[in-house]
Amino acid sequence: MMEFSRALDLLAANPDMGTPFNHDRSGTIYRRHRHKSHVIYYRKRRSDIFVLRVLHVKMHPDRHL
C-alpha cells in the first residue's frame, strides 16, 4: 500500500507523467498511469490531481469509468 501512496504522490507532483486517455463514451480526456497491475485514471487540476478510478489492468475503462 505504501508503494501505491508513493505513486499517487509522484503523479500529484508530476501530473504530465501519465498518458492522455480519451474516454470513448463521454469524449472526456483523462490521464492514466500504470502502477503494477493497476491503472490510475485521473484529471489534472491547478494544484493537484483528482483520481477518478483505479482499475485492475484486466478491467475495461469504458465500462468502469
N, CA, C and O atoms as a GROMACS GRO file, in nm:
protein
  260
    1MET      N    1   0.082  -0.119   0.000
    1MET     CA    2   0.000   0.000   0.000
    1MET      C    3   0.087   0.126   0.000
    1MET      O    4   0.050   0.227  -0.059
    2MET      N    5   0.200   0.119   0.066
    2MET     CA    6   0.288   0.234   0.072
    2MET      C    7   0.339   0.272  -0.068
    2MET      O    8   0.351   0.390  -0.100
    3GLU      N    9   0.369   0.170  -0.151
    3GLU     CA   10   0.415   0.198  -0.286
    3GLU      C   11   0.307   0.268  -0.367
    3GLU      O   12   0.338   0.357  -0.446
    4PHE      N   13   0.182   0.229  -0.348
    4PHE     CA   14   0.072   0.293  -0.419
    4PHE      C   15   0.059   0.439  -0.377
    4PHE      O   16   0.037   0.526  -0.461
    5SER      N   17   0.072   0.465  -0.250
    5SER     CA   18   0.067   0.602  -0.199
    5SER      C   19   0.180   0.686  -0.258
    5SER      O   20   0.160   0.803  -0.292
    6ARG      N   21   0.295   0.628  -0.271
    6ARG     CA   22   0.408   0.699  -0.332
    6ARG      C   23   0.382   0.727  -0.480
    6ARG      O   24   0.419   0.833  -0.530
    7ALA      N   25   0.319   0.633  -0.549
    7ALA     CA   26   0.285   0.654  -0.690
    7ALA      C   27   0.188   0.771  -0.704
    7ALA      O   28   0.202   0.852  -0.796
    8LEU      N   29   0.091   0.781  -0.614
    8LEU     CA   30  -0.003   0.894  -0.618
    8LEU      C   31   0.068   1.026  -0.588
    8LEU      O   32   0.039   1.127  -0.652
    9ASP      N   33   0.159   1.025  -0.493
    9ASP     CA   34   0.236   1.146  -0.462
    9ASP      C   35   0.320   1.189  -0.582
    9ASP      O   36   0.330   1.308  -0.612
   10LEU      N   37   0.379   1.092  -0.648
   10LEU     CA   38   0.460   1.120  -0.766
   10LEU      C   39   0.374   1.180  -0.878
   10LEU      O   40   0.416   1.275  -0.944
   11LEU      N   41   0.255   1.125  -0.899
   11LEU     CA   42   0.164   1.179  -1.000
   11LEU      C   43   0.119   1.320  -0.965
   11LEU      O   44   0.110   1.406  -1.053
   12ALA      N   45   0.090   1.343  -0.839
   12ALA     CA   46   0.047   1.477  -0.796
   12ALA      C   47   0.157   1.579  -0.821
   12ALA      O   48   0.128   1.693  -0.858
   13ALA      N   49   0.281   1.540  -0.800
   13ALA     CA   50   0.394   1.632  -0.822
   13ALA      C   51   0.429   1.645  -0.969
   13ALA      O   52   0.485   1.746  -1.010
   14ASN      N   53   0.396   1.543  -1.049
   14ASN     CA   54   0.429   1.541  -1.192
   14ASN      C   55   0.309   1.493  -1.273
   14ASN      O   56   0.314   1.383  -1.329
   15PRO      N   57   0.203   1.571  -1.279
   15PRO     CA   58   0.078   1.523  -1.340
   15PRO      C   59   0.088   1.490  -1.489
   15PRO      O   60   0.008   1.412  -1.540
   16ASP      N   61   0.185   1.547  -1.558
   16ASP     CA   62   0.200   1.516  -1.700
   16ASP      C   63   0.269   1.382  -1.724
   16ASP      O   64   0.285   1.340  -1.839
   17MET      N   65   0.308   1.317  -1.618
   17MET     CA   66   0.372   1.187  -1.627
   17MET      C   67   0.279   1.081  -1.686
   17MET      O   68   0.324   0.989  -1.755
   18GLY      N   69   0.151   1.094  -1.660
   18GLY     CA   70   0.053   0.999  -1.712
   18GLY      C   71   0.028   1.020  -1.860
   18GLY      O   72   0.056   1.126  -1.916
   19THR      N   73  -0.024   0.918  -1.923
   19THR     CA   74  -0.055   0.921  -2.065
   19THR      C   75  -0.197   0.972  -2.086
   19THR      O   76  -0.288   0.931  -2.014
   20PRO      N   77  -0.219   1.062  -2.184
   20PRO     CA   78  -0.356   1.105  -2.213
   20PRO      C   79  -0.442   0.987  -2.255
   20PRO      O   80  -0.396   0.896  -2.325
   21PHE      N   81  -0.567   0.989  -2.212
   21PHE     CA   82  -0.662   0.882  -2.242
   21PHE      C   83  -0.796   0.944  -2.277
   21PHE      O   84  -0.853   1.018  -2.196
   22ASN      N   85  -0.846   0.916  -2.396
   22ASN     CA   86  -0.976   0.968  -2.440
   22ASN      C   87  -1.084   0.866  -2.406
   22ASN      O   88  -1.085   0.755  -2.460
   23HIS      N   89  -1.173   0.904  -2.318
   23HIS     CA   90  -1.284   0.816  -2.278
   23HIS      C   91  -1.386   0.817  -2.392
   23HIS      O   92  -1.445   0.920  -2.423
   24ASP      N   93  -1.405   0.702  -2.455
   24ASP     CA   94  -1.490   0.692  -2.574
   24ASP      C   95  -1.633   0.738  -2.552
   24ASP      O   96  -1.689   0.810  -2.634
   25ARG      N   97  -1.694   0.696  -2.442
   25ARG     CA   98  -1.836   0.728  -2.420
   25ARG      C   99  -1.861   0.875  -2.393
   25ARG      O  100  -1.956   0.933  -2.446
   26SER      N  101  -1.776   0.937  -2.312
   26SER     CA  102  -1.801   1.077  -2.276
   26SER      C  103  -1.721   1.176  -2.360
   26SER      O  104  -1.754   1.294  -2.366
   27GLY      N  105  -1.615   1.127  -2.424
   27GLY     CA  106  -1.529   1.216  -2.501
   27GLY      C  107  -1.434   1.296  -2.414
   27GLY      O  108  -1.360   1.381  -2.464
   28THR      N  109  -1.436   1.271  -2.285
   28THR     CA  110  -1.351   1.342  -2.190
   28THR      C  111  -1.208   1.287  -2.198
   28THR      O  112  -1.188   1.166  -2.212
   29ILE      N  113  -1.112   1.376  -2.189
   29ILE     CA  114  -0.973   1.332  -2.188
   29ILE      C  115  -0.923   1.331  -2.045
   29ILE      O  116  -0.920   1.433  -1.977
   30TYR      N  117  -0.884   1.214  -2.001
   30TYR     CA  118  -0.825   1.194  -1.870
   30TYR      C  119  -0.677   1.162  -1.890
   30TYR      O  120  -0.627   1.164  -2.002
   31ARG      N  121  -0.611   1.134  -1.783
   31ARG     CA  122  -0.474   1.083  -1.791
   31ARG      C  123  -0.473   0.950  -1.717
   31ARG      O  124  -0.555   0.926  -1.629
   32ARG      N  125  -0.379   0.864  -1.755
   32ARG     CA  126  -0.369   0.734  -1.688
   32ARG      C  127  -0.223   0.702  -1.663
   32ARG      O  128  -0.133   0.743  -1.736
   33HIS      N  129  -0.205   0.626  -1.558
   33HIS     CA  130  -0.070   0.584  -1.520
   33HIS      C  131  -0.079   0.443  -1.465
   33HIS      O  132  -0.158   0.415  -1.374
   34ARG      N  133   0.002   0.354  -1.520
   34ARG     CA  134   0.000   0.216  -1.472
   34ARG      C  135   0.093   0.202  -1.353
   34ARG      O  136   0.206   0.250  -1.354
   35HIS      N  137   0.042   0.136  -1.251
   35HIS     CA  138   0.121   0.104  -1.133
   35HIS      C  139   0.100  -0.044  -1.103
   35HIS      O  140  -0.005  -0.085  -1.055
   36LYS      N  141   0.202  -0.121  -1.133
   36LYS     CA  142   0.196  -0.267  -1.117
   36LYS      C  143   0.078  -0.323  -1.195
   36LYS      O  144   0.074  -0.308  -1.317
   37SER      N  145  -0.017  -0.386  -1.130
   37SER     CA  146  -0.128  -0.449  -1.201
   37SER      C  147  -0.254  -0.361  -1.204
   37SER      O  148  -0.363  -0.409  -1.231
   38HIS      N  149  -0.237  -0.232  -1.175
   38HIS     CA  150  -0.350  -0.140  -1.175
   38HIS      C  151  -0.319  -0.017  -1.261
   38HIS      O  152  -0.204   0.015  -1.288
   39VAL      N  153  -0.426   0.049  -1.303
   39VAL     CA  154  -0.412   0.172  -1.380
   39VAL      C  155  -0.488   0.281  -1.304
   39VAL      O  156  -0.604   0.263  -1.267
   40ILE      N  157  -0.421   0.392  -1.283
   40ILE     CA  158  -0.479   0.507  -1.213
   40ILE      C  159  -0.530   0.604  -1.320
   40ILE      O  160  -0.453   0.650  -1.404
   41TYR      N  161  -0.659   0.634  -1.316
   41TYR     CA  162  -0.718   0.731  -1.408
   41TYR      C  163  -0.742   0.860  -1.330
   41TYR      O  164  -0.802   0.857  -1.222
   42TYR      N  165  -0.696   0.971  -1.384
   42TYR     CA  166  -0.705   1.096  -1.308
   42TYR      C  167  -0.716   1.215  -1.401
   42TYR      O  168  -0.696   1.205  -1.522
   43ARG      N  169  -0.749   1.329  -1.341
   43ARG     CA  170  -0.751   1.457  -1.411
   43ARG      C  171  -0.656   1.552  -1.341
   43ARG      O  172  -0.644   1.552  -1.218
   44LYS      N  173  -0.589   1.633  -1.420
   44LYS     CA  174  -0.503   1.737  -1.362
   44LYS      C  175  -0.592   1.852  -1.316
   44LYS      O  176  -0.691   1.887  -1.382
   45ARG      N  177  -0.556   1.910  -1.202
   45ARG     CA  178  -0.621   2.032  -1.155
   45ARG      C  179  -0.511   2.136  -1.134
   45ARG      O  180  -0.394   2.108  -1.159
   46ARG      N  181  -0.548   2.252  -1.090
   46ARG     CA  182  -0.448   2.360  -1.076
   46ARG      C  183  -0.333   2.324  -0.983
   46ARG      O  184  -0.217   2.344  -1.017
   47SER      N  185  -0.366   2.271  -0.868
   47SER     CA  186  -0.260   2.245  -0.770
   47SER      C  187  -0.248   2.099  -0.728
   47SER      O  188  -0.168   2.065  -0.641
   48ASP      N  189  -0.327   2.011  -0.791
   48ASP     CA  190  -0.320   1.869  -0.755
   48ASP      C  191  -0.382   1.786  -0.867
   48ASP      O  192  -0.401   1.834  -0.979
   49ILE      N  193  -0.413   1.662  -0.837
   49ILE     CA  194  -0.483   1.576  -0.932
   49ILE      C  195  -0.610   1.524  -0.865
   49ILE      O  196  -0.620   1.519  -0.743
   50PHE      N  197  -0.705   1.486  -0.948
   50PHE     CA  198  -0.828   1.424  -0.899
   50PHE      C  199  -0.832   1.283  -0.954
   50PHE      O  200  -0.841   1.264  -1.076
   51VAL      N  201  -0.825   1.184  -0.867
   51VAL     CA  202  -0.825   1.044  -0.910
   51VAL      C  203  -0.970   1.000  -0.930
   51VAL      O  204  -1.051   1.002  -0.838
   52LEU      N  205  -0.999   0.960  -1.054
   52LEU     CA  206  -1.135   0.915  -1.088
   52LEU      C  207  -1.157   0.770  -1.047
   52LEU      O  208  -1.257   0.737  -0.984
   53ARG      N  209  -1.062   0.686  -1.084
   53ARG     CA  210  -1.075   0.544  -1.058
   53ARG      C  211  -0.939   0.479  -1.062
   53ARG      O  212  -0.845   0.528  -1.125
   54VAL      N  213  -0.930   0.370  -0.994
   54VAL     CA  214  -0.813   0.282  -1.001
   54VAL      C  215  -0.869   0.147  -1.043
   54VAL      O  216  -0.948   0.085  -0.972
   55LEU      N  217  -0.827   0.101  -1.160
   55LEU     CA  218  -0.879  -0.024  -1.215
   55LEU      C  219  -0.768  -0.126  -1.231
   55LEU      O  220  -0.653  -0.091  -1.259
   56HIS      N  221  -0.804  -0.251  -1.215
   56HIS     CA  222  -0.711  -0.359  -1.247
   56HIS      C  223  -0.690  -0.356  -1.398
   56HIS      O  224  -0.782  -0.320  -1.472
   57VAL      N  225  -0.572  -0.394  -1.444
   57VAL     CA  226  -0.541  -0.387  -1.586
   57VAL      C  227  -0.638  -0.470  -1.672
   57VAL      O  228  -0.653  -0.442  -1.791
   58LYS      N  229  -0.702  -0.570  -1.615
   58LYS     CA  230  -0.796  -0.652  -1.691
   58LYS      C  231  -0.935  -0.589  -1.705
   58LYS      O  232  -1.017  -0.638  -1.781
   59MET      N  233  -0.960  -0.481  -1.631
   59MET     CA  234  -1.091  -0.415  -1.638
   59MET      C  235  -1.091  -0.313  -1.750
   59MET      O  236  -0.995  -0.237  -1.766
   60HIS      N  237  -1.198  -0.311  -1.828
   60HIS     CA  238  -1.208  -0.220  -1.942
   60HIS      C  239  -1.254  -0.082  -1.895
   60HIS      O  240  -1.359  -0.071  -1.833
   61PRO      N  241  -1.176   0.023  -1.924
   61PRO     CA  242  -1.212   0.156  -1.873
   61PRO      C  243  -1.344   0.211  -1.925
   61PRO      O  244  -1.411   0.286  -1.853
   62ASP      N  245  -1.384   0.176  -2.048
   62ASP     CA  246  -1.512   0.228  -2.098
   62ASP      C  247  -1.630   0.174  -2.019
   62ASP      O  248  -1.736   0.236  -2.018
   63ARG      N  249  -1.614   0.062  -1.956
   63ARG     CA  250  -1.722   0.007  -1.873
   63ARG      C  251  -1.720   0.060  -1.731
   63ARG      O  252  -1.824   0.068  -1.666
   64HIS      N  253  -1.602   0.096  -1.683
   64HIS     CA  254  -1.588   0.125  -1.540
   64HIS      C  255  -1.553   0.270  -1.505
   64HIS      O  256  -1.540   0.303  -1.387
   65LEU      N  257  -1.539   0.355  -1.604
   65LEU     CA  258  -1.515   0.498  -1.574
   65LEU      C  259  -1.644   0.575  -1.586
   65LEU      O  260  -1.646   0.696  -1.566
   0.00000   0.00000   0.00000
